Amino acid sequence: MTTAQTTRSLGVTRAAITGGLFLATLFALCWGAALAGLEFTHAFLGLFVASPIGEPGAFGMGMLCAALGGAVGGAVLALFWNAAGRLGLD
């Protein structure tokens, strides 16, 4: 009796969308925390926007950059995952 082992691949598009939504949501939560006076979120926010909190357009630009960064990160993760599966690195 033999068992066939199949390696499931990740969908690159789904991983990109998930990564983008996750990082944009995390950015929005950190932005709200910064508006509430919690200073520890400024380092994370600074990854995506250089403008100070409350600057017009800074939130939108930060959300866009976070979503794009998360999408790229999610896509790269899926590509590496699928490549490792093809190499038999389970």
C-alpha positions, -999 to +999 in steps of 0.1 A: +000+000+000+014+033-010+004+068+000+008+097-023+019+129-006+007+160-023+020+195-016-006+221-016+004+254-033-007+288-021-026+310-045-004+341-051-033+364-057-051+353-026-020+357-005-014+392-019-049+403-012-048+388+023-014+404+031-026+438+018-058+437+038-040+426+070-013+453+068-038+480+060-060+469+089-030+469+113-020+504+100-055+517+107-055+502+142-021+517+150-032+551+135-062+551+159-039+542+188-016+570+179-045+595+178-055+582+213-020+592+225-002+558+225+033+566+213+045+531+207+028+529+174+048+557+157+076+534+147+052+511+127+034+541+112+067+555+102+073+525+079+046+537+056+042+575+060+066+602+069+040+629+077+030+635+113-002+621+127-031+644+118-016+657+086-041+659+057-037+630+034-013+611+056-038+585+067-048+577+031-012+576+018-002+554+048-031+530+041-022+528+004+015+521+012+006+496+038-018+478+015+007+477-013+035+466+010+013+438+024+003+427-010+039+424-022+049+406+010+020+382+007+028+374-029+065+369-022+056+346+007+033+325-016+060+323-043+086+311-018+062+286-003+054+272-037+090+270-047+100+252-015+072+227-021+084+220-057+119+214-043+104+189-018+112+209+013+083+197+034 
